[in-house]
Amino acid sequence: MHSPALQNYLSRLQSTLATTNLWLDEQGRARGRYFNSTLTSAFQAIRAGDDGRIVAYEAYARSYASDDQGLNIWKLLENAANDDESVELDRLCRLLHTLNFYRQPESAKLDLYLSVHSRLLAAVEGNHGMAFRRILDVLELPHPDIVLQLPLITPSQRWVLTHVAENYRRNGFRIGLHAASLEQALDLLDRIRPSSIKVDISLANDAGAQVRLLEQADRAQCHIIFRRIENQKRLQALREANQTASPYLVQGFLFDLPKAALLSREESKLSFHYEEEFKLA
């Protein structure tokens, strides 16, 4: 159910001309303009590892295409934009994703994962997340349901990551991180205390370390998300290695591709018959 404030804002956008920087198209999708590109949102499901149910969506910025096959806007514009322009683009994308997610009734009771671009970490001085929190408050949207994903960092960026994470946390947001290894995930879990950590499925090659990470994350109430699962073999190997009661989440092209529309309850079941395909012996 839309909040009244969000519904009023969307109604105003509907009468906005497409020559402005933000408007609604004929399908009701929010679109934005940056340089000469038209932007919109695509969403990919994040699922529970045990039964495949959808618990969240991650948002991606895409150039607009009628067939949902738009290009990654950051790859198109990253080299053309300076730091200030990247910050502006990052904030525009965050607003677009928020509007496009919460306008859909299927978003109810699900989390929204939004990425923070690496340039934003150092380019923004002061209180990270304060401006976005104000927007959410005006639109009467639930900021506790939004996870801000910080980018993968180098060792020299450790202090920046800690500082930015604390800023976002003070403004009421949950923090998501990316790890380059299972060992780094354990370090981030202890040092930053995030709500989620993403690990590429290709790095999940040590069953013992995997179980330790999941058990510690479970105690810390942190979700471990195994991403880029693209074939059944990798999912089956992941499930067989996780001989633990600790939960985990999964994401990847095996389940669904990023799309503008969130999956209905029926579609989420039909898109992937999880239990039928992957019952353990």
C-alpha positions in Angstrom: 0.0 0.0 0.0 1.4 3.4 -1.0 1.9 5.9 1.8 -0.3 9.0 1.2 2.8 11.2 0.8 4.4 8.9 -1.8 1.1 8.7 -3.7 0.8 12.5 -3.8 4.4 12.8 -5.0 3.9 10.2 -7.7 0.7 12.0 -8.8 2.6 15.3 -9.2 5.4 13.5 -11.2 2.8 12.1 -13.5 1.9 15.6 -14.7 5.6 16.5 -15.1 7.0 16.9 -18.6 9.6 14.4 -19.8 11.9 17.4 -20.5 12.6 17.7 -16.7 15.1 15.7 -14.7 12.5 13.4 -13.1 9.1 12.2 -14.3 6.8 9.2 -14.6 6.4 7.4 -18.0 3.2 5.9 -19.4 3.8 2.7 -17.4 4.1 4.6 -14.2 7.8 4.1 -13.8 10.0 6.9 -12.5 12.6 8.0 -15.0 15.4 10.4 -14.6 17.7 12.3 -16.9 21.5 12.6 -16.5 23.7 14.1 -19.2 21.9 12.8 -22.3 20.9 9.5 -20.8 17.5 8.4 -19.6 17.7 6.4 -16.4 15.3 4.0 -14.7 15.5 1.1 -12.3 15.8 -2.7 -12.5 15.4 -5.0 -9.5 16.8 -8.5 -8.8 15.5 -10.7 -6.0 17.5 -11.8 -3.0 16.3 -15.1 -1.7 16.5 -17.3 1.4 19.0 -20.1 0.9 16.8 -22.8 2.4 13.6 -22.4 0.4 14.2 -19.7 -2.2 11.5 -17.3 -0.9 12.1 -13.7 -1.8 13.2 -11.5 1.2 14.6 -8.5 -0.6 15.5 -6.8 -3.9 18.6 -5.1 -5.1 18.2 -2.1 -7.3 20.3 -1.3 -10.4 20.5 1.9 -12.4 19.9 1.2 -16.1 19.5 3.3 -19.2 15.8 3.1 -20.3 14.8 0.4 -22.7 11.3 -0.8 -23.5 12.4 -4.4 -23.4 14.0 -4.1 -19.9 17.5 -4.7 -21.4 18.9 -1.3 -20.6 22.7 -0.8 -20.1 24.4 -0.3 -16.8 24.4 3.5 -16.4 27.5 3.6 -14.2 29.6 1.9 -16.9 28.3 4.4 -19.4 28.9 7.5 -17.3 31.6 6.7 -14.7 34.5 7.9 -16.8 32.6 11.0 -18.1 31.6 12.2 -14.7 33.7 14.0 -12.1 33.3 13.4 -8.3 30.6 16.0 -7.9 28.7 14.7 -10.8 29.0 11.1 -9.6 27.6 12.2 -6.2 24.6 13.8 -8.0 24.1 10.7 -10.1 24.3 8.5 -7.1 21.6 10.5 -5.3 19.4 10.6 -8.4 19.6 6.8 -8.7 18.8 6.3 -5.1 15.6 8.4 -5.4 14.6 6.7 -8.6 15.0 3.3 -7.1 13.1 4.2 -4.0 10.1 5.5 -6.0 10.2 2.6 -8.4 10.3 0.0 -5.6 7.7 1.4 -3.2 5.2 2.3 -5.9 4.8 -1.5 -6.5 2.5 -3.4 -4.0 4.8 -6.4 -4.2 7.4 -4.4 -2.2 5.4 -4.9 1.0 7.4 -6.4 3.8 10.6 -6.7 1.7 13.9 -5.0 2.1 15.5 -2.8 -0.5 19.2 -2.9 -1.2 20.7 0.3 -2.6 24.4 0.6 -3.6 26.6 3.6 -2.7 29.2 4.4 -5.3 32.8 4.4 -4.3 33.3 8.0 -5.2 30.6 9.0 -2.6 32.7 7.7 0.3 35.4 10.4 0.1 33.6 13.0 -2.0 30.8 13.7 0.6 31.8 15.7 3.7 29.7 15.7 6.8 26.7 13.6 7.6 26.3 10.7 5.1 22.7 9.7 4.7 21.1 12.7 6.2 19.7 14.1 3.0 18.3 10.7 1.9 16.8 10.2 5.3 14.9 13.5 5.0 13.5 12.4 1.6 12.3 9.1 3.1 10.7 11.0 6.0 8.9 13.4 3.6 7.6 10.4 1.5 6.6 8.5 4.7 8.7 5.5 3.6 10.3 3.0 6.0 14.1 3.7 6.2 14.7 0.7 8.5 13.8 -1.5 5.5 16.6 0.0 3.3 20.1 -1.5 3.3 22.8 0.9 2.0 25.5 -1.3 0.3 29.0 0.1 0.6 31.5 -0.8 -2.1 34.4 -3.2 -1.9 37.3 -1.3 -0.4 41.1 -1.4 -0.5 43.2 -1.6 2.8 43.8 2.1 2.7 40.1 2.8 2.7 39.4 1.0 6.0 39.0 4.2 8.0 36.7 5.8 5.4 34.5 2.7 5.4 34.2 2.8 9.2 33.4 6.5 9.2 30.8 6.3 6.5 29.1 3.2 8.0 28.7 5.0 11.3 27.2 8.0 9.6 24.6 6.0 7.8 23.9 4.0 10.9 23.3 7.2 13.0 20.7 8.2 10.4 18.8 4.9 10.9 20.0 2.9 7.9 21.3 -0.6 7.9 24.6 -1.2 6.3 25.6 -3.8 3.7 29.2 -4.6 2.7 31.1 -6.5 0.0 33.9 -8.9 0.8 36.7 -10.1 -1.5 37.2 -13.3 0.5 35.7 -15.3 3.4 38.5 -14.0 5.6 37.7 -10.4 4.8 34.0 -11.1 5.5 34.9 -12.3 9.0 37.0 -9.1 9.6 34.2 -6.8 8.4 31.7 -8.7 10.5 33.7 -8.0 13.6 34.8 -4.5 12.8 31.8 -2.8 11.1 28.9 -4.9 12.4 26.9 -4.7 9.2 23.4 -6.1 8.5 24.7 -8.0 5.4 27.8 -9.0 3.6 27.9 -10.1 0.0 30.4 -12.8 -1.1 30.9 -13.9 -4.7 29.9 -17.6 -5.0 33.3 -18.2 -6.7 35.0 -17.4 -3.3 32.9 -20.0 -1.4 35.5 -22.7 -1.9 36.4 -23.5 1.7 33.6 -25.4 3.5 35.1 -24.9 7.0 35.6 -21.2 6.6 32.2 -20.9 5.1 30.5 -22.6 8.1 32.5 -20.4 10.5 31.4 -17.3 8.7 27.7 -18.3 8.7 27.7 -19.3 12.3 29.4 -16.0 13.4 27.1 -14.0 11.2 24.0 -15.7 12.6 25.1 -14.8 16.1 25.7 -11.2 15.0 22.3 -11.0 13.1 24.1 -10.4 9.8 22.9 -11.9 6.5 25.6 -13.5 4.3 24.5 -13.2 0.7 26.2 -15.5 -1.9 25.9 -13.6 -5.2 26.4 -14.3 -8.9 24.9 -17.8 -8.7 24.5 -18.6 -12.4 24.1 -22.3 -12.6 22.6 -25.2 -10.6 26.0 -26.9 -10.0 27.2 -23.9 -7.9 24.0 -23.7 -5.9 24.1 -27.4 -5.2 27.7 -27.2 -4.0 26.8 -24.3 -1.8 24.0 -26.1 -0.1 26.0 -29.3 0.4 28.9 -27.3 2.0 26.6 -25.5 4.4 26.1 -28.3 6.9 24.9 -25.8 9.5 21.6 -24.5 10.7 22.8 -20.9 10.2 20.8 -19.1 7.5 22.2 -17.5 4.3 20.8 -15.7 1.3 21.4 -16.2 -2.5 21.2 -14.1 -5.6 22.0 -14.6 -9.2 20.9 -15.1 -12.8 20.0 -18.7 -12.1 16.9 -17.4 -10.3 16.0 -14.3 -12.3 17.3 -11.3 -14.3 17.0 -7.7 -13.1 13.7 -6.3 -14.3 11.7 -3.2 -13.8 8.7 -5.0 -12.3 8.9 -6.9 -9.0 7.8 -10.5 -9.2 4.3 -11.4 -8.0 3.9 -14.2 -5.5 2.9 -16.5 -8.3 5.7 -15.5 -10.5 8.3 -15.9 -7.8 7.3 -19.5 -7.4 7.1 -20.2 -11.1 10.4 -18.6 -12.0 12.3 -21.2 -10.1 11.0 -24.5 -8.5 13.6 -24.4 -5.8 12.7 -27.3 -3.6 11.9 -29.6 -6.6 15.3 -28.9 -8.2 17.5 -29.0 -5.1 16.4 -31.5 -2.5 19.4 -32.8 -0.7 19.9 -36.6 -0.5 
